[in-house]
Amino acid sequence: MDVFVARCRATALAVTPQRLAIFRELAATTHHPSAEELHAAVRRAMPTLSLATVYKTLDTLAGIGAVRPVSRLGARGRWDANLGPHHHLICTVCGDVSDVTEPALDAAGGPARRVAARRGFAAAGHAVEIFGRCAACRRARHAAAVHSTDQEGRARWPKR
């Protein structure tokens, strides 16, 4: 929290109880919550906190580099307070986001900077997002297929 407070003060951003509570909740999890999930969690301690305040706070904190958005899969964006180098596995079924630390993905930074430079863009970093189905969703789909058959007894995949 000391680093967060120092970052706020260095950018002349007021350290409010709402900002502290939202950042504390986000920093305490590896779940990559949506603004709605953060709102629900923080409201337990701050019942008057509005969802609009959570959205504005997350945008403000992203603007000073204290948090970062993770892929906006569907309508709900996810947020991350882990600013260290890492990448994400994102389930396209349930929306779960998992951190991945992998040197081979980190090595993509060189080519990413070169591509950016050719387009006149000064890259500050890179992150890889890998989309697919998590193990739990794959197991659930497989189990559903095993128990679902067509008229000839062949396995059918459930529609998603």
Contacts in CASP RR format, 6 or more apart in sequence:
PFRMAT RR
TARGET T0000
AUTHOR 0000-0000-0000
METHOD contacts of the structure
MODEL  1
MDVFVARCRATALAVTPQRLAIFRELAATTHHPSAEELHAAVRRAMPTLS
LATVYKTLDTLAGIGAVRPVSRLGARGRWDANLGPHHHLICTVCGDVSDV
TEPALDAAGGPARRVAARRGFAAAGHAVEIFGRCAACRRARHAAAVHSTD
QEGRARWPKR
1 20 0 8 1.000
1 23 0 8 1.000
1 24 0 8 1.000
1 27 0 8 1.000
4 20 0 8 1.000
4 23 0 8 1.000
4 27 0 8 1.000
4 66 0 8 1.000
5 15 0 8 1.000
5 20 0 8 1.000
7 64 0 8 1.000
7 65 0 8 1.000
7 66 0 8 1.000
8 14 0 8 1.000
8 15 0 8 1.000
8 19 0 8 1.000
8 64 0 8 1.000
8 66 0 8 1.000
9 15 0 8 1.000
11 64 0 8 1.000
13 19 0 8 1.000
13 60 0 8 1.000
13 64 0 8 1.000
17 46 0 8 1.000
18 42 0 8 1.000
18 46 0 8 1.000
18 49 0 8 1.000
18 53 0 8 1.000
18 57 0 8 1.000
19 57 0 8 1.000
19 60 0 8 1.000
19 61 0 8 1.000
21 42 0 8 1.000
21 45 0 8 1.000
21 46 0 8 1.000
21 49 0 8 1.000
22 38 0 8 1.000
22 42 0 8 1.000
22 54 0 8 1.000
22 57 0 8 1.000
22 58 0 8 1.000
22 61 0 8 1.000
23 61 0 8 1.000
23 66 0 8 1.000
23 67 0 8 1.000
23 81 0 8 1.000
25 33 0 8 1.000
25 38 0 8 1.000
25 41 0 8 1.000
25 42 0 8 1.000
26 33 0 8 1.000
26 38 0 8 1.000
26 67 0 8 1.000
26 79 0 8 1.000
26 80 0 8 1.000
26 81 0 8 1.000
27 81 0 8 1.000
30 82 0 8 1.000
30 99 0 8 1.000
31 37 0 8 1.000
31 97 0 8 1.000
32 70 0 8 1.000
32 78 0 8 1.000
32 79 0 8 1.000
32 80 0 8 1.000
32 88 0 8 1.000
32 97 0 8 1.000
33 41 0 8 1.000
33 78 0 8 1.000
33 79 0 8 1.000
34 76 0 8 1.000
34 77 0 8 1.000
34 78 0 8 1.000
34 79 0 8 1.000
35 51 0 8 1.000
35 54 0 8 1.000
35 55 0 8 1.000
35 58 0 8 1.000
35 76 0 8 1.000
35 77 0 8 1.000
35 79 0 8 1.000
36 51 0 8 1.000
36 76 0 8 1.000
38 54 0 8 1.000
38 58 0 8 1.000
38 79 0 8 1.000
39 49 0 8 1.000
39 50 0 8 1.000
39 51 0 8 1.000
39 54 0 8 1.000
42 49 0 8 1.000
42 54 0 8 1.000
43 49 0 8 1.000
58 67 0 8 1.000
58 69 0 8 1.000
58 79 0 8 1.000
61 67 0 8 1.000
62 68 0 8 1.000
62 69 0 8 1.000
65 83 0 8 1.000
66 81 0 8 1.000
66 83 0 8 1.000
67 79 0 8 1.000
67 80 0 8 1.000
67 81 0 8 1.000
67 83 0 8 1.000
68 79 0 8 1.000
68 80 0 8 1.000
68 83 0 8 1.000
69 77 0 8 1.000
69 78 0 8 1.000
69 79 0 8 1.000
69 80 0 8 1.000
70 77 0 8 1.000
70 78 0 8 1.000
70 79 0 8 1.000
70 80 0 8 1.000
70 88 0 8 1.000
70 90 0 8 1.000
70 97 0 8 1.000
70 129 0 8 1.000
71 77 0 8 1.000
71 78 0 8 1.000
71 88 0 8 1.000
71 90 0 8 1.000
71 97 0 8 1.000
71 129 0 8 1.000
71 131 0 8 1.000
72 78 0 8 1.000
73 90 0 8 1.000
73 92 0 8 1.000
73 95 0 8 1.000
73 131 0 8 1.000
78 95 0 8 1.000
78 97 0 8 1.000
80 97 0 8 1.000
82 99 0 8 1.000
85 101 0 8 1.000
85 106 0 8 1.000
86 99 0 8 1.000
86 100 0 8 1.000
86 101 0 8 1.000
86 127 0 8 1.000
87 99 0 8 1.000
87 100 0 8 1.000
87 101 0 8 1.000
87 102 0 8 1.000
87 105 0 8 1.000
87 127 0 8 1.000
87 128 0 8 1.000
87 129 0 8 1.000
87 130 0 8 1.000
88 97 0 8 1.000
88 98 0 8 1.000
88 99 0 8 1.000
88 100 0 8 1.000
88 127 0 8 1.000
88 128 0 8 1.000
88 129 0 8 1.000
88 130 0 8 1.000
89 97 0 8 1.000
89 98 0 8 1.000
89 100 0 8 1.000
89 130 0 8 1.000
89 132 0 8 1.000
89 134 0 8 1.000
90 96 0 8 1.000
90 97 0 8 1.000
90 129 0 8 1.000
90 130 0 8 1.000
90 131 0 8 1.000
90 132 0 8 1.000
91 97 0 8 1.000
91 132 0 8 1.000
91 133 0 8 1.000
91 134 0 8 1.000
91 137 0 8 1.000
92 131 0 8 1.000
92 132 0 8 1.000
92 133 0 8 1.000
93 132 0 8 1.000
93 133 0 8 1.000
93 134 0 8 1.000
93 137 0 8 1.000
93 141 0 8 1.000
93 160 0 8 1.000
94 134 0 8 1.000
94 136 0 8 1.000
94 137 0 8 1.000
96 134 0 8 1.000
96 136 0 8 1.000
98 134 0 8 1.000
100 128 0 8 1.000
100 130 0 8 1.000
105 128 0 8 1.000
108 126 0 8 1.000
108 128 0 8 1.000
109 123 0 8 1.000
109 125 0 8 1.000
109 126 0 8 1.000
112 123 0 8 1.000
112 125 0 8 1.000
112 126 0 8 1.000
113 123 0 8 1.000
113 125 0 8 1.000
113 126 0 8 1.000
116 122 0 8 1.000
116 123 0 8 1.000
117 123 0 8 1.000
133 141 0 8 1.000
141 157 0 8 1.000
141 158 0 8 1.000
141 160 0 8 1.000
144 157 0 8 1.000
144 158 0 8 1.000
145 155 0 8 1.000
145 156 0 8 1.000
145 157 0 8 1.000
145 158 0 8 1.000
146 155 0 8 1.000
148 155 0 8 1.000
148 156 0 8 1.000
148 157 0 8 1.000
148 158 0 8 1.000
149 155 0 8 1.000
149 156 0 8 1.000
150 156 0 8 1.000
END
